[in-house]
């Protein structure tokens, strides 16, 4: 699947950590077009989180080039071209829901009135209206993660980076948030790179699933998911959904990492 | 089908019962303590009055000496409060500087940790020589130095114990060092700062009273305790000790109240 406009372009990206000389990812070539939803899937230690952090300029590659919106990744970070969602919600305990969502807006120098208006919009988007003045500890894990998503989207970044955002949640909350994420993706038209351990989650959400092999992390294959949009509860019952799940699983099987479901939850980094 | 028990008592009454129930054990201990002090220790155990005067005698002394005790309390309280403010402000400022310039921190930290282990109170006679025996400053400085180290060390720990992912988030927003400091490091350190301030409040009171022992305005509380003992007026000494204890509690509660107001988000402030 080719899209006219490339948002993220990786060429020959390799990352070797000086400590122990571990090569986390090797020779990654990947182009992500505007509006795509890309999942990175693979067993623990395949470097998928590292790859996501390289795109976000939180980790610098040892070799290769990374461009985001046609700029070097470092420039894109300084331009606030992406929003990031981690596995833990990483909300600031001392800030209410409203102020957590407004954090990037404060850093961008928005004034109070525009901040308030945007936060209200975001709360509606993630269906948390009424929780403006709650503190993070007063929210459930799923609600915290929705606040985190609202915060990442608040300044309308072109790119959304998500590092196993639902990995720590129970299956039911996870499926509900998957649906919500698809709705938000459709409404905002943003480009998403999503790291996950779950094959069904990857197939359900993505336009393309990138399967990675472990140590050193390489792209083992890319599976285009042409299930109809918008997807919903019935998508998971579609026989073609299972076909895609099978082809992703076979790819993982081929690299000797087929037994990754049920979802493994990695500890916090 | 199970029977649903409906509590028909009015809500405020239930709440009252609940609060009485939670306070009752403490109240019983308090009453037992007073009864022992007043009757059991002197009459049953035969504790002499120079070891521990009867509660009622101490209360008498508290009443007859009220003017002197009030004046002394005010002097010593000012010394403690002055020391607490001075030491805490210096400690927090020091921690901010050390967190901002890490090489400075790593150069000085071993000395601060070593200094933390020094019995600062040993310097009390010396500060009298430096600032004058009658001057409140000799006591304020002792109290301040006592407060300084725990506040500095704890604040610095708070400023530097920020979770890496919180920093990464700030980094992803390309936040400046300055913004990260104000919006992340300072709020993270607040619970640490208040833990230190509560310790410091107690230390400041100790510093002021012990500082008084080495000489001070004849009216000061510590001087009153010492001279009453010298004159065998034990009930007056105990009255003064009681006042000093109350002052310590007031100072501590003041800091605790400030904590509740300033960091309502913190678990310590959670009511439910």
HADDOCK unambig.tbl for C-alpha pairs under 7 A between the chains (distance, minus, plus):
assign (segid A and resid 77 and name CA) (segid B and resid 172 and name CA) 6.38 0.50 0.50
assign (segid A and resid 77 and name CA) (segid B and resid 174 and name CA) 6.29 0.50 0.50
assign (segid A and resid 78 and name CA) (segid B and resid 174 and name CA) 5.21 0.50 0.50
assign (segid A and resid 80 and name CA) (segid B and resid 173 and name CA) 5.98 0.50 0.50
assign (segid A and resid 80 and name CA) (segid B and resid 174 and name CA) 6.93 0.50 0.50
assign (segid A and resid 90 and name CA) (segid B and resid 165 and name CA) 6.81 0.50 0.50
assign (segid A and resid 90 and name CA) (segid B and resid 166 and name CA) 6.14 0.50 0.50
assign (segid A and resid 93 and name CA) (segid B and resid 265 and name CA) 6.70 0.50 0.50
assign (segid A and resid 94 and name CA) (segid B and resid 187 and name CA) 6.98 0.50 0.50
assign (segid A and resid 94 and name CA) (segid B and resid 265 and name CA) 5.28 0.50 0.50
assign (segid A and resid 104 and name CA) (segid B and resid 173 and name CA) 6.46 0.50 0.50
assign (segid A and resid 107 and name CA) (segid B and resid 175 and name CA) 6.51 0.50 0.50
assign (segid A and resid 135 and name CA) (segid B and resid 265 and name CA) 6.77 0.50 0.50
